[in-house]
Amino acid sequence: MAYGIIALVMTMYLRIRDLREDADLTQKQIAELLNTNQSNYSKTERGLKALSLEEAVKLAQFYETSVDYLLGLTDQREPYPKSRRK
């Protein structure tokens, strides 16, 4: 079980870096989106600082994907349909 969690966490850090690089963005640009500094965001990408739920949601919305994709729970990059709830 622990191995599964570790694999998911490593997948998440790889995915957030890959999404940023695919979009030709710098760590500084994403750090600004998350209201942090480049150093803290760099630590997040390297797995030295945890990604908060709020940050995960912001990244998923920014990259137009789902938090499940970021976390490695699915390989489906497309976001889920928007909720009709308000």
Secondary structure, 3 states (H helix, E strand, C coil): CHHHHHHHHHHHHHHHHHHHHHCCCCHHHHHHHCCCCHHHHHHHHCCCCCCCHHHHHHHHHHCCCCHHHHHCCCCCCCCCCCCCCC
